[in-house]
Amino acid sequence: MTSTINYGQLMHTAMRGLIQDVLRDVAENGLPGDHHFFITFRTEHSGVDIADWLRARYPEEMTVVVQHWFEDLVVDDDTISITLNFGDQPERLCIPYDAIQTFVDPSVEFGLRFESQEEDDDEAEDEDAAEAPMLSEVEDADAPQGDAEIVSLDSFRK
């Protein structure tokens, strides 16, 4: 049993579940209204499957747009697979959720950002310390220590 609850990891898991739910709905019903997505992912992450020429052009990260033309969107428990058009050349991409760095739907000013799991321990500790204010934008300065904090989901909207 661990000595602490890893809220950061739990939040990331929940946010990836949200992405999965949204993309499953899009796979079944198409994109509603003006919705569209910018998805940035780490191309060097294990499990990412993209064409060699795309990996050469984007050796570290890549942002794709899911909007007007996409085919064969498959949403699995661990990955998203989709065919996108790159200069009139369809390419199949397979992206594990763990490789995703950002997921943005600018039509409704919604966005999620994930920190890298591969940071060294010092950076991870600094990130955990910095993450608490981001998650808690509404706080009562007079509240006694040990009380629960109120978390505003508005902090995740851009």
HELIX and SHEET records of a PDB file:
HELIX    1   1 TYR A    7  ASN A   29  1                                  23    
HELIX    2   2 ASP A   52  ARG A   57  1                                   6    
HELIX    3   3 TYR A   97  ALA A   99  5                                   3    
HELIX    4   4 PRO A  106  VAL A  108  5                                   3    
HELIX    5   5 ASP A  121  LEU A  135  1                                  15    
HELIX    6   6 LEU A  153  PHE A  156  5                                   4    
SHEET    1   A 4 GLU A  61  VAL A  66  0                                        
SHEET    2   A 4 PHE A  37  ARG A  42 -1                                        
SHEET    3   A 4 ILE A 100  ASP A 105 -1                                        
SHEET    4   A 4 PHE A 110  ARG A 113 -1                                        
SHEET    1   B 3 PHE A  70  VAL A  75  0                                        
SHEET    2   B 3 THR A  79  ASN A  85 -1                                        
SHEET    3   B 3 PRO A  90  PRO A  96 -1                                        
END                                                                             
